[in-house]
Amino acid sequence: MSSSNHFILALDQGTTSSRALVFDKLGNIHAKAQKEFTQYFPENGWVEHDAEEILETQYQVALEALTSLIDPSLVQAIGITNQRETTVVWEKATGKPINKAIVWQDRRTAQICSNIIAEGKANIVQEKTGLIIDAYFSATKIAWILDNVPNARSRAENGELLFGTIDSWLIYNLTGGKVHATDVTNASRTMIFNIHTLEWDHDLLHIFNVPIQMLPDVKPCNSDYGVAKIGDYNIPIYGVAGDQQAALFGQLCTEKGEGKNTYGTGCFMVINTGESVVNSNHKLLSTIGYQLAGEKVKYALEGSVFVGGAAIQWLRDGLKILTNAAQSNDIAQTVSDNGGVYFVPALTGLGAPHWDQYARGMIIGLTRATTDAHIIRAALESIAFQVDDLLTAIGKDLNEVVKTLKVDGGATANDLLMQSQSSISNIKVVRPKNLETTAMGAAFFAGLQSGLWQDVSELKQIWAVDHVFEPIQSDQWALKKTFWKKAVDRSKSWIE
Ligand code: ADP
């Protein structure tokens, strides 16, 4: 059924909006629709979504994208990518959630995690899942719902309730309750999935107190996930992956040592480590990169920076020295360097590889010669320095220098930032033409399954580069890196 005028519908269910994009065989985008949905912050540190609103917005944008096509029946398959770890528990009989979805950002189970760490479980959990015990992942969120919604635990044990991350929730509802499934990448973020055996793990289920009856089937990223009914259209769901992993595949980082960094609000780096799990000695996460049907799993190392592009947002909204983010490129270029100014944007603590929730933001090195342009330049460089810290940590864990970094996300529009990254890290920075890499990854999985594309080498033919940034005078950054390190050290443990 493969033909050049056939399409794939990608559903990109993110943290703040639901999106739908239609791709053709050449990777061109033919339709795009997007809807935001409500964020609930019922208590300090809590973040919730209404799973039904997520479904509704996702369904609406899918229908909108489909019906904007001249012939929607040419859509061969659906690929789903989603915000990861966010947890939904619903009734098997009615498909109704028993609680709001607990979002990945939600910290309510931090104490449960501390207790489990105090019981000495950190090693076994890390060995089996590749993860560091944290409220971020689904396991303790599931337990929280079971222990806080009346009768939920006994109902779950009786098989009346189902758990899913957002992909499973969408699949279950779009298939009319016929399929309860997830993919290996989403499963790898629950903290109850063994990334070596590729199964839900009895020891982990015991540690986190989650009944196995409520868990979805786990499949490769391209697989048969049932038929979605959207309006009058019945379309098979053939691809599923969590957002960062979908971006990894959308960037075609299919070999060991290849990786991508997303420069959005935060920065998310994922590097393919091949067919073996690389355990990190530098506080990075080991996770599943992706799995193609009938093939071995590709594993990955992952590190996240909390404040990336958000540092520029803060200059705009907090300091008000920018009117828009794009301006940062031009203003920063009015000075020849940072003038000795270093900005550690630890506005919400520091993520990988530092993991210091007590660190706070700092601008240091100010003199009477300092101008707003120096501060803006320092902010852009801070994004690149943080990404460099991740690259260095990953290089040490991998025992191999990462030579090329593919990039995506809003802040990749900034040429000065991209050039600084290349020079600071002495690395080729490759910016693709199509920056919709997350949706593209989901579409790639679905299209491989539907036969629109035959294999990865065919995908490589349609993946096009916009610009490659090469390092310039990298040695001149050595001294600046030592100042950056000094600044980061001073920002640590600030509010402890
Ligand atoms: P998210 O998906 O996390 O919302 P996006 O990928 O849309 O993020 O990127 C938005 C972020 O990128 C914002 O934090 C913004 O400040 C930053 N950003 C956007 N354009 C630029 C630019 N030209 N230079 C620097 N930062 C930018």
Residues whose N, C-alpha, C, O or C-beta is under 5 A from the ligand:
A	BS01	ADP	Y263 G264 T265 G266 G309 A310 I312 Q313 A325 A326 S328 G409 G410 A411 A413 N414
